Amino acid sequence: MKNKLLNKTAGFNANYKGAYKLLLLTFLGLSFTSSLAQSTDKFFGMNYWEYAEWSPGVITDKFKDYMPETTTWNLKMIRIGGNYNNTTKKNDTDKDWYVTAINNAKAIGGTPLVQLPITLTATQVGEWMDYFNVTKNLGVIYWCIGNEPDPSNNYDAWYAGTATADGYTFQQWAAQFKIIATKIKQKDPNSIVCGPDYRHWWGSATTGPFGTWYKDFLYNGLNAVCTSSYNGDQLVDIFVFHFYGDGGSGNFDEGELSAKYATMMTLINTTNASRPADQQLKIAVGEYGDNFNYTGFRVGQRMAIMAKQSLKNNAVFFTPWALCEGDAWSMINKTTGAFYSAAHHYKMLAQNQRGNYMSGQINDNQSNDLVDFGMQDSNGYTIMLINENTTTDFTYSVKFSTTANDYSAKASTIKFRFNATENIDFDGTILKASTLVFTFDADGNLIKQMEYKSTDTNGPVTILNNVQALSISSPLTGTNINQGTTLTINATATDIAPVTVTSVSFYDGATLLGTDTTSPYSFNWSGASVGSHSLTVKSINSNNVELTSAAVTVTVNAAPDGTIGEFSGMDGGFENQALGAVASSVVSATAWTATNTGTAGNALKNIFDTVGGARSGSKFATFTSNSTGGTSGTSRFTSPTTTNLVASTQYTIQFYAKAATDPTNKLAGALYTNATTFNVTGNASPTPIFTDSSSWIKITTTLTSSTTAPTFAAVRYGSSSYVGDVSIDDFVVYAGPLDVTAPDAPSSPAVNGLNIGWTAPASGVDGGGYMVVRYATNPNADNDPKQNGIYKIGNTLTDGTGSLLGTVVYVGASTSFTDGVAGAVVGSDYYKVYTMDKAYNYSAEAILSTSPYKLHSISLYPNPSKTNSFNLILPDGIDDLNVAIYNMVGQKVYSESELTSGSSKKICPSNILPTGLYFVKLSSNEESTIKKWKVEY
């Protein structure tokens, strides 16, 4: 047995309408499955009308006239009438009349549903099918039998068998329907039979049409057609009905339509209990109209509400009546071509259709004045919000959530929830007698927002939002940066005029980083913690519609030793550069290089570590010109490349230089796009004056990159003639203007076991980090690093009183480190901790000693020790001393407590300790000190 029933969809219904109508059902290739999956693949359709010959030789085909428009609606089911009854021929057997309509239906991408006249004999049915599918090769699969057999009046007598409609009582009509359906199944087992197209849609399970001729046709008694079969194939595949709004009153709100559906679906379910599981009866709406006069705004809203209820109940198709008709059942004005509300609402739904019904919830539907309609599939989501109230505007919020009653927290009177797992949460105002439509892509990004108001009954529908792009353009997912680096986040956000983007906000997870209100949209992100970060941007437009971008994942790594600042990879202190001549006329990701073109002559560029030659650290760079021709205006000393420089951004290039001969103001910073093209250059400010070869001069250049992102920075010569040496050190680039203000100092320095720690300043580090210098003796206040100096771990400092030797033991963004091999083997160490910003401006120091004053006089001997013990002499004033011994990896290997002052105490660990260096932590009250103890057996 074939499995042939269509994917479940929604259906509409029709009741009574005026005289002239052609009825034909058109189905596009519906796939019949037993899965009963809801699908709008064939849901949105239309009746092919007005199509008639009202006077001899004069054919009206308004459907064809509007095909350029309806082609854009994505209509799939085109119902073509079989009761062809015009004023001239009155010949319902003129099958040739159908051919034009069938071809036009297929031309707009639709599938024709052809209605066979109820008066045909079985032989004629076979002839009609052969004519369409053999002679004309039209490939018709979907057939409907007759049209509105139940009369508008005297229907009780018709059902009782005492009156006829179109020549048939109910019993006679049911028998004739069965004959035609049997012939269709016999002729083509793959055909889909639809019917009966009842005009009435009301009643209860026991009274009215539902309780009488609906029930009997479906499953009850001798007239049951929907439980009859031919050769194992059920005669009826789709149960089709019509509905019109109470003969013109249009008084059926969503609650009443829902109740009607509930009653009818009880009958359908009872029918399906008697049918094979793979041939379940489907439903569809063959005709629908709200009331006789289509010019009212609410007509379109009610059509949308009926579409919702039909899709919710898994109807296969919904074909309204009609684009145009001689009477007022028209969606489009026949004379002027103006769209009525029904056309606008239906077009909005059909053009933005999705494959499945999406359930929803409203906190207060205001007595059914507020209606939600949701659709979803793998391509995204469409939601329609309807306000039928003609006097009241409502604030509303929308949230997508699969949890009942999980409404938006945004303040609003009406709260809509749609049953989907997307990060969609927005609010607004829905005006009285108006309709809103929103479409989203599969990621939940808003594609389009439309508003249609009763004040614009004939349109147009206003496009409030049609977002062309919202994304993070840089960085890309997978980007890695070091802690302390400032990362520029760039976003692209565009709306279609007249709607404009009013702001773009930048988020790290749920944390707002900042907001930019002008294009291009960017944010300089600094101070990020170590770990993975999910970055998004949210745009708000002039209609207060919010959109969230796809996330970009960035990983912040703990800054390795010696790396702080925005472009630490430039190595502007040259400490990681190889000594000797640098490569020429190339660029490198890790090394400084040089380029010297034009008439400059022969210039040497080198990295040196001459004692006393560097300004800070141990290395510096030197340009040497050996030609009287000097260096040309394109000579440069080039930094390693970086991907962090961005377009249209202000940068400051800062470095120090010294020269025996003044190179004038032609020595300055520059940015380059590639190896041959400079991005932007500028002059030094203020103009440096070189007086001798030993004095370092600070040179700064502040400039704005072009619309193309630079890839490296450089020291650039602009002089046409220069002979001599120019040395460079402490080169740094950072975003923004010149920065000469040092950050605040760290606080609360402390020793904890083997760790040196401190507290970050509340004001932050401004894109920088920290440097720690260790001294063997207590340093003076002026024993400090050079301002703007760039140091590496292991570099030494001798600046200040006494030229005390300090060693750089930490550079980075963390607020603690372990100094496992500190200073001398025995004795005390002293540390200065500095905050430094992106420009290497150093704060005042925080001073920390491993020998606080009260514990300073404690003696530890012998040291080194030849045994597994040492002695402590505790002076007066120290009570309750605690002793702990740690090995080099920080493990506690022994401890004693509550030693008193004025005594000598031998410390003898219970286990024999291996040869090596140990740390002895002495603590009393809130003070502690670390002493080193070496064991040598």
KAJO-V904195 format. One record per residue. N is the residue number from 1. PHI is phi in whole degrees, 0 to 359 (* if undefined). PSI is psi in whole degrees, -180 to 180 (none if undefined). Layout:
N,PHI,PSI / N,PHI,PSI
//
This chain:
1,*,130 / 2,287,151 / 3,257,100 / 4,231,4 / 5,280,148 / 6,287,161 / 7,301,138 / 8,296,139 / 9,215,-165 / 10,252,163 / 11,223,158 / 12,244,174 / 13,221,161 / 14,223,150 / 15,250,-94 / 16,236,142 / 17,213,174 / 18,296,180 / 19,296,-75 / 20,289,119 / 21,203,141 / 22,255,134 / 23,241,126 / 24,206,135 / 25,262,133 / 26,237,124 / 27,247,135 / 28,272,153 / 29,323,79 / 30,285,133 / 31,271,123 / 32,270,123 / 33,223,163 / 34,271,1 / 35,283,-18 / 36,58,30 / 37,291,132 / 38,293,136 / 39,206,136 / 40,263,20 / 41,306,-36 / 42,239,15 / 43,290,-50 / 44,275,113 / 45,225,-162 / 46,197,153 / 47,276,139 / 48,277,93 / 49,198,142 / 50,266,128 / 51,217,102 / 52,199,163 / 53,246,88 / 54,284,-22 / 55,218,154 / 56,307,124 / 57,79,-4 / 58,250,106 / 59,257,127 / 60,262,123 / 61,225,78 / 62,292,-29 / 63,299,-45 / 64,297,-40 / 65,301,-33 / 66,262,10 / 67,300,-37 / 68,303,-32 / 69,279,-51 / 70,290,-19 / 71,301,-31 / 72,280,-7 / 73,274,-11 / 74,62,42 / 75,286,137 / 76,244,-37 / 77,253,115 / 78,245,113 / 79,269,120 / 80,247,122 / 81,291,140 / 82,260,-17 / 83,274,63 / 84,293,112 / 85,218,79 / 86,261,174 / 87,290,-17 / 88,265,-55 / 89,268,-40 / 90,47,51 / 91,232,100 / 92,278,5 / 93,253,13 / 94,278,82 / 95,291,-23 / 96,296,-25 / 97,299,-26 / 98,284,-24 / 99,299,-45 / 100,300,-45 / 101,295,-41 / 102,297,-46 / 103,296,-39 / 104,292,-37 / 105,299,-44 / 106,290,-30 / 107,294,-28 / 108,264,12 / 109,88,11 / 110,264,171 / 111,243,127 / 112,285,134 / 113,252,107 / 114,266,125 / 115,267,119 / 116,276,136 / 117,300,141 / 118,294,-17 / 119,276,-6 / 120,292,145 / 121,278,169 / 122,300,-39 / 123,296,-43 / 124,295,-36 / 125,301,-45 / 126,298,-39 / 127,295,-43 / 128,298,-44 / 129,296,-41 / 130,294,-38 / 131,298,-49 / 132,290,-42 / 133,260,-20 / 134,254,-58 / 135,295,-48 / 136,263,-10 / 137,52,49 / 138,267,-14 / 139,64,41 / 140,284,130 / 141,246,-36 / 142,262,127 / 143,232,138 / 144,241,146 / 145,247,114 / 146,70,-175 / 147,204,126 / 148,44,65 / 149,292,-29 / 150,279,123 / 151,291,156 / 152,291,-30 / 153,233,164 / 154,58,31 / 155,287,-27 / 156,296,-41 / 157,292,-37 / 158,299,-43 / 159,291,-35 / 160,284,-12 / 161,89,12 / 162,256,0 / 163,213,156 / 164,243,159 / 165,227,124 / 166,54,32 / 167,90,4 / 168,229,138 / 169,282,173 / 170,302,-46 / 171,295,-42 / 172,293,-41 / 173,297,-44 / 174,299,-40 / 175,294,-41 / 176,293,-40 / 177,301,-43 / 178,294,-37 / 179,297,-47 / 180,292,-43 / 181,298,-40 / 182,297,-42 / 183,296,-40 / 184,299,-46 / 185,294,-36 / 186,292,-39 / 187,287,-42 / 188,214,99 / 189,300,-18 / 190,272,-1 / 191,291,154 / 192,247,120 / 193,260,130 / 194,238,151 / 195,158,179 / 196,265,3 / 197,60,47 / 198,301,143 / 199,275,-29 / 200,268,142 / 201,218,82 / 202,192,176 / 203,115,-174 / 204,240,-174 / 205,292,-15 / 206,233,-9 / 207,228,165 / 208,67,-172 / 209,305,-43 / 210,302,-45 / 211,277,-3 / 212,236,-92 / 213,288,-24 / 214,298,-55 / 215,300,-43 / 216,294,-42 / 217,293,-33 / 218,285,-56 / 219,207,-7 / 220,259,110 / 221,87,-164 / 222,290,-21 / 223,268,7 / 224,292,119 / 225,259,-34 / 226,284,-6 / 227,246,11 / 228,264,157 / 229,216,164 / 230,233,121 / 231,54,39 / 232,83,0 / 233,253,123 / 234,301,138 / 235,290,-34 / 236,244,128 / 237,262,-37 / 238,229,122 / 239,275,117 / 240,248,137 / 241,222,167 / 242,241,159 / 243,207,131 / 244,234,145 / 245,288,83 / 246,55,43 / 247,62,22 / 248,121,-15 / 249,284,-27 / 250,60,42 / 251,253,30 / 252,250,105 / 253,273,-176 / 254,297,-37 / 255,299,-42 / 256,288,-40 / 257,296,-40 / 258,297,-40 / 259,294,-39 / 260,299,-45 / 261,298,-41 / 262,300,-42 / 263,294,-47 / 264,295,-40 / 265,293,-24 / 266,297,-40 / 267,292,-41 / 268,297,-43 / 269,296,-38 / 270,296,-40 / 271,298,-46 / 272,294,-22 / 273,294,-21 / 274,257,4 / 275,251,158 / 276,300,149 / 277,298,-29 / 278,266,9 / 279,225,47 / 280,292,141 / 281,287,132 / 282,260,171 / 283,235,163 / 284,199,161 / 285,250,115 / 286,277,-34 / 287,215,145 / 288,211,140 / 289,204,141 / 290,286,-47 / 291,202,177 / 292,294,-29 / 293,255,111 / 294,275,3 / 295,279,-13 / 296,284,151 / 297,292,-39 / 298,294,-20 / 299,304,-46 / 300,292,-38 / 301,297,-42 / 302,293,-34 / 303,297,-42 / 304,295,-39 / 305,293,-41 / 306,294,-37 / 307,298,-42 / 308,300,-51 / 309,297,-34 / 310,290,-45 / 311,296,-39 / 312,300,-33 / 313,262,18 / 314,68,34 / 315,292,150 / 316,280,-43 / 317,212,164 / 318,220,112 / 319,238,97 / 320,296,158 / 321,251,122 / 322,209,171 / 323,303,-50 / 324,216,144 / 325,209,161 / 326,296,-35 / 327,275,-162 / 328,269,9 / 329,279,59 / 330,236,137 / 331,274,-24 / 332,234,134 / 333,299,121 / 334,297,-30 / 335,270,-48 / 336,265,-19 / 337,80,5 / 338,291,143 / 339,279,132 / 340,272,175 / 341,303,-39 / 342,299,-41 / 343,293,-44 / 344,297,-47 / 345,296,-43 / 346,292,-38 / 347,297,-43 / 348,301,-42 / 349,289,-47 / 350,294,-41 / 351,290,-23 / 352,243,26 / 353,295,148 / 354,236,166 / 355,285,-19 / 356,221,155 / 357,289,138 / 358,243,117 / 359,292,161 / 360,213,-179 / 361,208,143 / 362,232,135 / 363,291,-29 / 364,203,108 / 365,273,9 / 366,52,54 / 367,57,46 / 368,69,15 / 369,283,-27 / 370,255,129 / 371,227,140 / 372,249,145 / 373,218,114 / 374,240,144 / 375,226,150 / 376,208,153 / 377,199,-169 / 378,293,-15 / 379,270,-14 / 380,145,-151 / 381,221,147 / 382,227,132 / 383,231,142 / 384,240,131 / 385,248,127 / 386,241,131 / 387,243,105 / 388,276,-13 / 389,295,128 / 390,268,1 / 391,234,-13 / 392,233,130 / 393,274,149 / 394,231,136 / 395,284,144 / 396,220,162 / 397,224,152 / 398,232,132 / 399,222,138 / 400,266,123 / 401,199,145 / 402,267,6 / 403,258,126 / 404,302,138 / 405,66,13 / 406,273,76 / 407,274,168 / 408,296,147 / 409,279,-6 / 410,293,143 / 411,291,122 / 412,196,155 / 413,283,-45 / 414,251,130 / 415,239,122 / 416,256,138 / 417,235,129 / 418,249,139 / 419,277,79 / 420,205,155 / 421,261,76 / 422,229,152 / 423,277,69 / 424,242,122 / 425,202,108 / 426,212,171 / 427,217,173 / 428,176,-161 / 429,233,131 / 430,254,120 / 431,287,161 / 432,302,143 / 433,46,60 / 434,213,165 / 435,225,137 / 436,243,142 / 437,230,134 / 438,234,135 / 439,239,141 / 440,231,151 / 441,278,-177 / 442,294,-20 / 443,266,5 / 444,86,11 / 445,278,133 / 446,293,125 / 447,263,-43 / 448,206,145 / 449,230,134 / 450,232,147 / 451,230,136 / 452,228,122 / 453,243,156 / 454,295,-24 / 455,289,-14 / 456,241,50 / 457,306,-39 / 458,268,14 / 459,89,-175 / 460,277,164 / 461,286,131 / 462,273,125 / 463,277,109 / 464,275,-30 / 465,205,129 / 466,219,86 / 467,289,123 / 468,275,-33 / 469,199,136 / 470,213,112 / 471,200,163 / 472,270,115 / 473,279,-30 / 474,203,145 / 475,284,171 / 476,268,157 / 477,303,136 / 478,100,-5 / 479,295,137 / 480,243,133 / 481,227,160 / 482,271,146 / 483,303,137 / 484,98,-14 / 485,280,139 / 486,270,122 / 487,251,126 / 488,273,121 / 489,262,121 / 490,250,136 / 491,234,148 / 492,247,125 / 493,219,125 / 494,219,136 / 495,240,165 / 496,268,130 / 497,305,146 / 498,273,2 / 499,288,139 / 500,231,153 / 501,282,127 / 502,262,-27 / 503,197,154 / 504,231,124 / 505,253,144 / 506,251,132 / 507,233,141 / 508,252,100 / 509,63,-125 / 510,267,1 / 511,269,122 / 512,287,123 / 513,271,-42 / 514,175,172 / 515,226,139 / 516,239,131 / 517,254,2 / 518,230,146 / 519,275,144 / 520,288,145 / 521,269,126 / 522,206,163 / 523,211,132 / 524,270,110 / 525,261,121 / 526,227,165 / 527,77,20 / 528,290,142 / 529,281,160 / 530,294,136 / 531,133,-172 / 532,272,138 / 533,232,134 / 534,258,109 / 535,262,134 / 536,223,163 / 537,234,148 / 538,236,129 / 539,254,148 / 540,234,132 / 541,255,-177 / 542,293,-11 / 543,259,14 / 544,63,30 / 545,266,129 / 546,257,139 / 547,225,138 / 548,247,136 / 549,280,169 / 550,293,152 / 551,278,149 / 552,241,130 / 553,262,126 / 554,236,137 / 555,253,127 / 556,258,118 / 557,264,150 / 558,302,129 / 559,297,125 / 560,293,165 / 561,309,131 / 562,85,5 / 563,243,113 / 564,221,177 / 565,87,173 / 566,288,-35 / 567,229,57 / 568,298,-26 / 569,294,-13 / 570,289,-20 / 571,52,55 / 572,290,-8 / 573,268,-4 / 574,64,12 / 575,290,-24 / 576,257,9 / 577,273,148 / 578,287,143 / 579,289,153 / 580,104,-168 / 581,293,143 / 582,266,161 / 583,294,152 / 584,245,142 / 585,60,31 / 586,223,171 / 587,237,158 / 588,218,152 / 589,281,-16 / 590,231,-22 / 591,245,148 / 592,286,141 / 593,227,178 / 594,220,150 / 595,225,133 / 596,219,101 / 597,240,177 / 598,84,-144 / 599,262,24 / 600,291,-29 / 601,92,-158 / 602,259,112 / 603,244,135 / 604,258,139 / 605,231,128 / 606,220,157 / 607,254,126 / 608,241,158 / 609,230,38 / 610,302,133 / 611,302,126 / 612,78,1 / 613,277,-36 / 614,282,152 / 615,286,-44 / 616,221,157 / 617,67,-148 / 618,238,-13 / 619,240,156 / 620,204,172 / 621,244,149 / 622,224,134 / 623,262,130 / 624,234,121 / 625,256,121 / 626,255,13 / 627,237,140 / 628,292,-14 / 629,289,-16 / 630,72,-168 / 631,254,146 / 632,276,175 / 633,289,-4 / 634,249,8 / 635,287,141 / 636,206,157 / 637,249,118 / 638,254,131 / 639,286,163 / 640,301,152 / 641,287,158 / 642,214,150 / 643,263,2 / 644,269,-15 / 645,291,139 / 646,233,164 / 647,286,158 / 648,52,43 / 649,229,139 / 650,282,133 / 651,228,153 / 652,245,128 / 653,255,123 / 654,231,131 / 655,204,170 / 656,244,143 / 657,220,154 / 658,217,147 / 659,201,147 / 660,287,-33 / 661,245,135 / 662,291,118 / 663,278,11 / 664,59,-161 / 665,275,15 / 666,275,-2 / 667,262,114 / 668,205,177 / 669,271,157 / 670,208,158 / 671,244,144 / 672,235,140 / 673,282,-42 / 674,209,-169 / 675,295,-19 / 676,239,-9 / 677,238,120 / 678,278,143 / 679,276,-49 / 680,197,145 / 681,224,166 / 682,203,179 / 683,263,156 / 684,293,147 / 685,217,123 / 686,286,168 / 687,297,121 / 688,287,149 / 689,236,114 / 690,269,129 / 691,245,-30 / 692,205,167 / 693,282,-4 / 694,251,-8 / 695,263,122 / 696,276,132 / 697,248,131 / 698,280,128 / 699,238,131 / 700,229,145 / 701,225,121 / 702,251,126 / 703,211,170 / 704,241,126 / 705,296,156 / 706,285,-175 / 707,288,-6 / 708,256,134 / 709,293,132 / 710,289,164 / 711,239,-15 / 712,200,167 / 713,246,169 / 714,203,158 / 715,266,124 / 716,240,132 / 717,274,134 / 718,242,10 / 719,269,141 / 720,277,-15 / 721,207,122 / 722,205,135 / 723,233,128 / 724,135,-171 / 725,255,142 / 726,232,121 / 727,258,146 / 728,233,140 / 729,205,163 / 730,55,53 / 731,273,130 / 732,213,148 / 733,235,137 / 734,211,154 / 735,286,142 / 736,101,-176 / 737,285,176 / 738,304,133 / 739,242,115 / 740,241,9 / 741,261,122 / 742,285,149 / 743,287,171 / 744,289,155 / 745,284,153 / 746,291,168 / 747,225,171 / 748,51,52 / 749,293,145 / 750,205,155 / 751,255,128 / 752,230,97 / 753,66,-120 / 754,264,1 / 755,262,140 / 756,256,127 / 757,221,166 / 758,202,172 / 759,253,133 / 760,294,148 / 761,294,144 / 762,299,-28 / 763,279,-3 / 764,87,-174 / 765,246,3 / 766,53,52 / 767,78,9 / 768,248,-135 / 769,186,-137 / 770,223,153 / 771,228,137 / 772,240,130 / 773,243,131 / 774,256,136 / 775,238,149 / 776,276,-22 / 777,235,162 / 778,299,117 / 779,283,160 / 780,274,168 / 781,297,-30 / 782,262,9 / 783,279,85 / 784,227,163 / 785,289,163 / 786,287,136 / 787,302,136 / 788,70,7 / 789,287,143 / 790,248,114 / 791,244,158 / 792,241,151 / 793,304,131 / 794,102,-20 / 795,297,153 / 796,245,152 / 797,238,140 / 798,228,15 / 799,286,150 / 800,98,-178 / 801,304,132 / 802,75,0 / 803,46,43 / 804,300,141 / 805,274,117 / 806,246,146 / 807,243,130 / 808,288,118 / 809,249,-10 / 810,203,136 / 811,221,124 / 812,170,-170 / 813,257,-11 / 814,284,164 / 815,253,22 / 816,197,160 / 817,199,166 / 818,253,121 / 819,260,80 / 820,286,-19 / 821,231,62 / 822,273,137 / 823,49,-146 / 824,285,169 / 825,294,-36 / 826,234,166 / 827,102,-163 / 828,244,155 / 829,240,153 / 830,233,142 / 831,233,141 / 832,246,129 / 833,248,127 / 834,241,145 / 835,267,137 / 836,226,142 / 837,265,-171 / 838,299,-25 / 839,264,9 / 840,60,38 / 841,278,125 / 842,264,138 / 843,282,175 / 844,296,156 / 845,273,156 / 846,254,125 / 847,259,138 / 848,218,134 / 849,239,146 / 850,281,3 / 851,228,80 / 852,301,162 / 853,303,-49 / 854,293,-26 / 855,258,0 / 856,297,-34 / 857,273,3 / 858,291,130 / 859,257,139 / 860,235,119 / 861,207,159 / 862,289,153 / 863,207,107 / 864,295,160 / 865,246,139 / 866,268,-3 / 867,236,178 / 868,271,44 / 869,199,165 / 870,209,165 / 871,249,146 / 872,241,133 / 873,251,119 / 874,257,113 / 875,288,170 / 876,298,154 / 877,92,0 / 878,242,117 / 879,241,155 / 880,51,53 / 881,282,134 / 882,251,139 / 883,239,131 / 884,224,137 / 885,248,131 / 886,239,144 / 887,274,-176 / 888,290,-17 / 889,261,9 / 890,91,7 / 891,276,134 / 892,284,125 / 893,251,-14 / 894,191,153 / 895,204,151 / 896,222,160 / 897,220,163 / 898,61,43 / 899,281,144 / 900,252,160 / 901,285,167 / 902,72,24 / 903,218,166 / 904,250,136 / 905,227,130 / 906,269,126 / 907,259,117 / 908,231,98 / 909,306,143 / 910,292,-26 / 911,251,148 / 912,290,121 / 913,272,140 / 914,294,160 / 915,302,139 / 916,153,-174 / 917,262,136 / 918,231,159 / 919,247,130 / 920,251,115 / 921,264,122 / 922,250,126 / 923,223,143 / 924,212,126 / 925,56,-119 / 926,255,9 / 927,252,154 / 928,208,159 / 929,215,156 / 930,244,128 / 931,240,150 / 932,263,143 / 933,225,126 / 934,250,133 / 935,254,123 / 936,228,102 / 937,281,none
//
